[in-house]
């Protein structure tokens, strides 16, 4: 899954006092999202190594089921944002993989688990960013993300056996999101999750990035170092489209015969 936010799709609220029961429920919800995502997605990548098309479809059904289960405790806005991310990611995947071949999957397709997998990755980054543990260490974690991400991008430009210009560009995008985004901890979560899964997926051979973009001018690492910065644009799609999605759903629900 090539895991490729402006403004975050849902500004993470300022910390406020919550009754112990409410705070505990929110912490359990976020921990469940993170644990399930970071267990299920790597497992799917491992199982895909020798899977055929029908096994990929079964893994895709499992990924959809897990995503829907995790979304049951989210707000309508978050559900709409995840839906937009999945739709946008599907369009990106089919454009940049089979069509342009910027990266290719093992069976030269877009595996069925990839589009819903993007939804899980987004939800996991959101859960990490809004968690109390991350919020309490916001400045340290943002600074750490900049340092580690910058070192990774510099390695791709100067030391790697394979030049990585795209990764450096995406790292600059990440810096912009961290500087001007309203919820910087979301991008911290995205950096951790996306970087981990990109390294794992390419190491397992589930997908592979080509050495250059279709123009032959932009060198690409395998994976690109700043992939989390590229993922920020998925969130931008969510912030622009999710309110309209909610409005359309409510209109259909309230006036089913007039739409």
C-alpha positions in Angstrom: 0.0 0.0 0.0 1.7 3.1 -1.1 0.9 5.2 1.8 1.0 8.3 0.5 -2.9 17.3 5.2 -3.2 22.2 4.4 -5.5 21.9 7.2 -6.3 18.7 9.0 -9.6 17.1 8.3 -10.7 17.5 11.8 -8.8 20.0 14.0 -7.8 18.1 17.1 -9.6 19.9 20.0 -7.8 21.7 22.7 -7.3 19.6 25.8 -10.1 20.1 28.3 -11.1 18.5 31.5 -13.2 15.4 31.1 -14.9 13.2 33.7 -12.7 10.1 34.5 -15.2 7.8 32.8 -15.3 9.9 29.6 -11.5 10.3 29.5 -11.0 6.6 30.1 -13.4 5.7 27.3 -11.7 8.0 24.8 -8.2 6.7 25.8 -9.5 3.1 25.3 -11.0 4.0 21.9 -7.8 5.5 20.6 -5.6 2.7 22.0 -7.9 0.2 20.3 -7.6 2.0 17.0 -3.8 2.1 17.2 -3.4 -1.4 18.4 -5.7 -2.9 15.8 -4.2 -1.0 12.9 -0.6 -1.7 13.8 -1.4 -5.4 14.3 -3.7 -6.0 11.3 -2.0 -4.0 8.6 1.5 -5.6 9.1 -0.2 -9.0 9.3 -2.0 -8.4 6.0 1.3 -7.3 4.4 3.0 -10.5 5.6 0.1 -12.7 4.4 0.1 -11.0 1.0 3.6 -12.2 0.2 2.3 -15.5 -1.3 -1.3 -14.6 -1.8 -3.3 -14.9 -5.0 -6.0 -12.6 -6.1 -8.8 -14.3 -4.1 -6.7 -14.3 -1.0 -6.1 -10.6 -1.5 -9.9 -10.1 -1.8 -10.4 -12.0 1.5 -7.8 -9.8 3.2 -9.6 -6.8 1.7 -13.0 -7.9 3.2 -11.2 -8.4 6.6 -9.8 -4.9 6.3 -13.2 -3.4 5.5 -14.8 -5.2 8.4 -12.1 -4.0 10.8 -12.4 -0.4 9.6 -16.2 -0.4 10.0 -15.9 -1.9 13.5 -13.5 0.8 14.6 -15.6 3.6 13.1 -18.7 2.6 15.1 -17.5 4.7 18.0 -16.4 7.7 15.9 -18.4 10.9 15.2 -20.2 11.3 11.9 -17.6 13.9 10.8 -14.7 11.4 11.4 -16.6 8.7 9.5 -17.2 11.1 6.6 -13.5 12.1 6.6 -12.4 8.4 6.5 -14.8 7.8 3.6 -13.3 10.7 1.7 -9.8 9.4 2.3 -10.7 6.0 1.1 -12.3 7.4 -2.1 -9.5 9.8 -2.8 -6.8 7.1 -2.0 -8.6 4.7 -4.4 -8.3 7.3 -7.2 -4.7 8.0 -6.4 -3.8 4.3 -6.3 -5.3 3.4 -9.7 -3.7 6.5 -11.3 -0.2 6.2 -9.9 0.1 2.4 -9.8 -1.4 0.6 -12.8 -1.7 3.7 -15.0 1.6 5.7 -14.4 3.5 2.9 -12.6 5.2 5.3 -10.2 5.0 2.3 -7.9 3.8 -1.3 -8.6 2.3 -4.0 -6.5 3.4 -7.6 -6.5 0.5 -8.8 -8.8 0.5 -5.6 -10.9 -2.9 -4.6 -9.5 -4.2 -2.6 -6.6 -4.8 -5.2 -3.9 -8.3 -5.2 -2.4 -7.0 -4.4 1.1 -5.2 -1.2 0.0 -8.1 1.4 -0.3 -9.7 0.4 3.1 -6.1 0.2 4.5 -5.7 3.9 3.8 -8.8 4.5 5.9 -7.2 2.5 8.8 -3.9 4.4 8.4 -5.7 7.8 8.5 -7.8 6.8 11.5 -4.7 5.5 13.3 -2.8 8.7 12.7 -5.8 10.7 14.0 -6.1 8.5 17.1 -2.5 8.9 17.9 -2.6 12.6 17.4 -5.6 13.2 19.7 -4.4 10.8 22.4 -3.5 12.3 25.8 -0.1 10.7 25.7 0.9 12.5 22.5 -0.9 15.8 23.3 1.0 16.0 26.6 4.3 15.7 24.7 3.4 17.7 21.7 6.4 20.0 21.4 9.0 17.2 22.0 7.3 14.9 19.5 6.9 17.6 16.8 10.6 18.5 17.2 11.5 14.8 17.1 9.5 14.3 13.9 11.3 17.2 12.2 14.7 15.9 13.3 14.2 12.3 12.4 12.3 13.2 9.2 15.0 15.6 8.2 17.8 13.1 8.8 15.9 10.5 6.8 15.4 12.9 3.9 19.1 13.9 4.0 20.1 10.3 4.0 18.0 9.7 0.9 19.6 12.7 -0.9 23.2 12.2 0.2 24.0 8.7 1.5 21.5 6.2 0.1 22.5 4.0 -2.8 19.3 5.2 -4.5 18.7 9.0 -4.9 15.4 10.1 -3.3 14.3 13.6 -4.5 10.6 12.9 -4.1 11.1 11.9 -0.5 12.9 15.2 0.2 10.0 17.1 -1.5 7.4 15.3 0.6 9.4 16.1 3.7 9.2 19.8 2.8 5.4 19.3 2.5 5.4 17.7 6.0 7.2 20.7 7.4 4.5 22.9 5.9 1.8 20.9 7.5 3.6 20.9 10.9 4.0 24.7 10.6 0.6 25.8 9.3 -1.7 22.9 10.1 -4.1 23.4 13.0 -3.4 19.9 14.4 0.3 19.2 14.3 0.1 16.0 16.4 -2.0 14.4 13.6 1.0 14.8 11.3 3.3 13.3 14.0 1.0 10.3 14.1 1.0 10.1 10.3 4.8 10.3 10.2 5.2 7.3 12.5 2.5 5.1 11.0 3.2 5.9 7.3 7.0 5.6 7.5 6.8 2.3 9.4 4.3 0.8 6.9 6.2 2.1 3.8 9.4 0.5 5.0 7.7 -2.7 5.9 5.7 -3.0 2.7 8.7 -2.4 0.4 10.9 -4.7 2.5 8.4 -7.5 2.2 8.1 -6.9 -1.6 4.3 -6.1 -1.4 5.0 -3.0 -3.5 8.0 -1.3 -5.1 8.6 2.3 -6.1 10.2 2.9 -9.5 13.6 4.7 -9.5 12.1 7.7 -11.4 8.8 9.3 -12.0 7.2 9.0 -15.5 9.1 12.1 -16.7 12.4 10.5 -15.8 13.4 13.7 -14.0 12.5 13.0 -10.3 14.4 10.3 -8.5 12.4 8.2 -6.0 13.6 6.1 -3.1 12.1 2.7 -2.3 10.3 3.9 -0.3 10.4 7.7 -0.5 11.7 9.1 2.8 9.0 11.8 3.3 6.0 9.7 2.4 4.1 11.0 5.4 4.2 14.5 3.9 2.6 13.1 0.7 -0.1 11.6 2.9 -1.0 15.0 4.1 -2.8 15.8 0.9 -5.2 13.0 1.6 -6.3 14.9 4.7 -6.7 18.1 2.7 -9.1 16.2 0.4 -11.0 15.1 3.6 -11.3 18.7 5.0 -12.6 20.0 1.7 -15.1 17.2 1.0 -16.3 15.7 4.3 -18.7 18.5 5.2 -20.4 18.2 1.8 -20.6 14.5 2.2 -22.3 14.9 5.6 -24.7 17.5 4.1 -25.6 15.2 1.2 -26.2 12.2 3.5 -28.4 14.2 5.9 -30.4 15.6 2.9 -31.0 12.1 1.6 -31.9 10.9 5.0 -34.3 13.7 5.8 -35.8 14.1 2.3 -35.4 10.7 0.6 -38.0 11.4 -2.2 -36.7 14.8 -3.2 -33.0 13.9 -4.0 
